[in-house]
Each structure stands twice: as structure tokens, then as C-alpha cells.
Amino acid sequence: MNAIAEGVVPPFTATLQGRNIFAEDTRGLKLDLGCGSRKQPGFTGVDIGGNTAADVQMDVLECLRNLRDNSVDEIYSRHYMEHVEPRQFGAMMREINRVLSSQGRARIIVPHYSNPYFYSDPTHRLPFGVHTFSYVCESSCLERQVPKYASIAGLRLIDVKVRFEGLKRPRLLGIRLPVLSDFLNPFVNRSHRAIERFERYFAGVFSIYEVSFTIEKS
């Protein structure tokens, strides 16, 4: 139960276009969690950083805890979850499940563990692979079956995509030439099975830049 449901008025409000997102009657929110300086258009940005595009400047988990049940229709988060402390990850996902409305969706994009830049950033805390959210969700679109000791009832993993990023694109006679990622992106993303096979056998050779997970609440 969150602070508002317990009748405790939090020491803050977040007003967006004249609307307090923590109000009792709030519904239909679209949140960009850990938005940084590039907030998703049409979303309410949440970030604790001072130099960001956030509409709500506060800790993401604290923000979620003060939202009403079923008050969010859509969540977007890109390159934020890897900064979450491992001990807080489960709490973060449980809060996402609580605040999402029925059929609400969360799209979470994170660096893949094979991305060498992941280990370059000392603020990164959590590595992610293709199957990470299969452990968190009650059901998964992926073929490989994983233990469900950490699963959250009601969450379904409905899509996974990977993205490869090439180095600077070379030019020949002023023409931009294709790079390996131009072929890998459509080839590997042709099916979930292809994504799983690529990670298992080839991610150590051709690193995956990032993984995108789409999660739906039943």
C-alpha cells in the first residue's frame, strides 16, 4: 500500500499541465522512468538528476511508491534500469506491476551484458541478458524455460528485440557504406528463437548493444 492510500499526504506534489499525478483520481499516466535529458515525447519524465528533462524530479522508486494502483497506462525506460541497485530491482518491478493498469505496458531498454560500454560506466549495477525478464514475468514469449522463483503474478513478457550498433559508417566517393549492424539487426530480430540462439552462440564474438523488453500486465 502506498503512502497516499494510507492517508499520508507526501511532502511533494508533481503538477503536469495543471494535474497532480499523485492525486487520488489520477489515471492514464504515461511515465518515462529515468528519462535523463531525452524524455520520450508525450510522457511524464521522472528522474532524480537536476540537469534533466524530468517533470518530476525525485527518486524513481519513491515516485512509483506514491502513485495510485492501476494509475499508469504506459511506462518507458531507456538505459536507466542498469543503474538500479540489485537489492532494489525486485521492489522496482513489483511497483511497476502495481501501478500499471490492466493491459498496461512497460517498454524497458537496457544495455546487453556483451556491450563493452556496459562495464566502462562505474554507475552501472545490473547486467541484462535476453532472458532476464523471463525470470521476473509470470509468462514469457521466449522459448527457453527459466525458474520462476522471482516471477511476479500478472506480468507477461510479450516481446524482446536486440539492437546492434556499428562504428562510424565509412564512405566511398561520398557514399555511406553499409556496416555489419545493418545486416545483423534485421537478421537476428527475425524471430525470438533467432535472438536466443544468437545470444547463446555468438554474443561473445559480435556484441549486442542493447535489448528492448515489452511487458504487459494482464
Order of alpha helices (4+ residues) and beta strands (2+ residues): beta-beta-beta-beta-alpha-beta-alpha-beta-alpha-beta-beta-beta-beta-alpha-alpha-beta
